[in-house]
Amino acid sequence: MAYYDYKIAGPSPPPALSDRLRLYHVEMNPYGHRVMLILEAKRAKYEVYHLNPLKLPTWFRDKNPRLKIPVLEIPTEHGDRYLFESVIICDYLDEKYAANSLHSREPYVKAQDRLIVERFNELIKGSLECFDTNFAFGSEQIVQTLEILEKELAFRGTNYFSGSRPGMLDYMIWPWVERLYLLRCISEKKFEQKKALFPNFSDWGDQMQLDRVVKKLAHSPAEYFDYYKNASTHTMGYYI
Amino acid sequence: MAYYDYKIAGPSPPPALSDRLRLYHVEMNPYGHRVMLILEAKRAKYEVYHLNPLKLPTWFRDKNPRLKIPVLEIPTEHGDRYLFESVIICDYLDEKYAANSLHSREPYVKAQDRLIVERFNELIKGSLECFDTNFAFGSEQIVQTLEILEKELAFRGTNYFSGSRPGMLDYMIWPWVERLYLLRCISEKKFEQKKALFPNFSDWGDQMQLDRVVKKLAHSPAEYFDYYKNASTHTMGYYI
């Protein structure tokens, strides 16, 4: 299902890093999707190892006792190190590859964007699990989240949250929005009705889908529908 | 009880900002303490308004419907704006007053420090409420937190988490550690026994207490003891 190159994390740890970063990722995981968007936006050199969250290798458990996923492995002067938490990993990448900054260089705007991401993180907790039992339109959590984002886009009056091109805030929320399009597979009509309630946000979503970085990592609504339909046999508990 | 100058937030909103920042603070609140430490470390020009969390003025509720405390009010080109979440406020201040950076300029170290603060935030949730019912030595939460910090200091081999002087991580955890010294008021002997279990951390605490910024905002163990003894009559629910 993945269009990017990847390796499977096996019983032996991968070799030490030399010229690239390494992402440990669970396929279809939106938090790992976040990190890949930033790696691509930064044109970083990286490789992806897929993990089966139900069969995590011992070496991975040893290096990551709290079993956080995704993990970015990076070379440091003290050897390779693990970095956790998608938002912190992405901020790290934005600072490490400082050209073409994805965060605003204006501290107040950056702080506002971080607040929106934190609020978003709170609101979406468990929102994908909604897909698990039924594909309800307009679950309260999702509507509340979309209302906040619609209002914010209208207030900013820009094509993207970050201005005239996608920035950190755009990419941080995108993985969940891309998955929302799966509702098309249930009822195109209902989907369009809901979409009309959030005109700015809908335009934003349409534009995001044309972005080079977004396109490179995109899955279709049908793929997501298929995936979440069988979610109970997957690994919902690992969306961390 | 406060040694700093402050005003009381009354029924009318304070005047628009001109030459300084404004912090809305609940007295003795450790999250507000965090922000004040950074304001002082940065030698920012600011004023403090005390709020009574049980009687929040209407104008404050209107501007801050989620009732977040502390709040930093800052002048922007679009007028005065509120900024929330102690960690985000402190990171904002570190970027706005960029000279004398409190975060490491090495992105990986900064990311590690942010991870430790996030872990700390999770662990301490509700830890001060322990003081509410009994002043237990070695509640599991507190011991687990101290073990992580002790190990980290030993690993770093530096006087402060941030090296040879206090930095962002040091100040982010300090308000809770300063309050921990109130255990002295219950049993000096038990306190010293516990302290001996965390030698690096104890040395760090002793040194932090000599820091200019820490000293300026410090309360004594007796003051904290007195405060938390009566905590149920205070505003424990507002430690957000």
Chai-1 contact restraints between the chains, C-beta under 6 A:
chainA,res_idxA,chainB,res_idxB,connection_type,confidence,min_distance_angstrom,max_distance_angstrom,comment,restraint_id
A,T76,B,Y108,contact,1.0,0.0,6.0,A-B,restraint_1
A,L83,B,A111,contact,1.0,0.0,6.0,A-B,restraint_2
A,I88,B,A111,contact,1.0,0.0,6.0,A-B,restraint_3
A,I88,B,R114,contact,1.0,0.0,6.0,A-B,restraint_4
A,I88,B,L115,contact,1.0,0.0,6.0,A-B,restraint_5
A,Y92,B,P107,contact,1.0,0.0,6.0,A-B,restraint_6
A,Y92,B,A111,contact,1.0,0.0,6.0,A-B,restraint_7
A,E95,B,P107,contact,1.0,0.0,6.0,A-B,restraint_8
A,K96,B,P107,contact,1.0,0.0,6.0,A-B,restraint_9
A,P107,B,Y92,contact,1.0,0.0,6.0,A-B,restraint_10
A,P107,B,E95,contact,1.0,0.0,6.0,A-B,restraint_11
A,P107,B,K96,contact,1.0,0.0,6.0,A-B,restraint_12
A,Y108,B,T76,contact,1.0,0.0,6.0,A-B,restraint_13
A,A111,B,L83,contact,1.0,0.0,6.0,A-B,restraint_14
A,A111,B,I88,contact,1.0,0.0,6.0,A-B,restraint_15
A,A111,B,Y92,contact,1.0,0.0,6.0,A-B,restraint_16
A,R114,B,I88,contact,1.0,0.0,6.0,A-B,restraint_17
A,L115,B,I88,contact,1.0,0.0,6.0,A-B,restraint_18
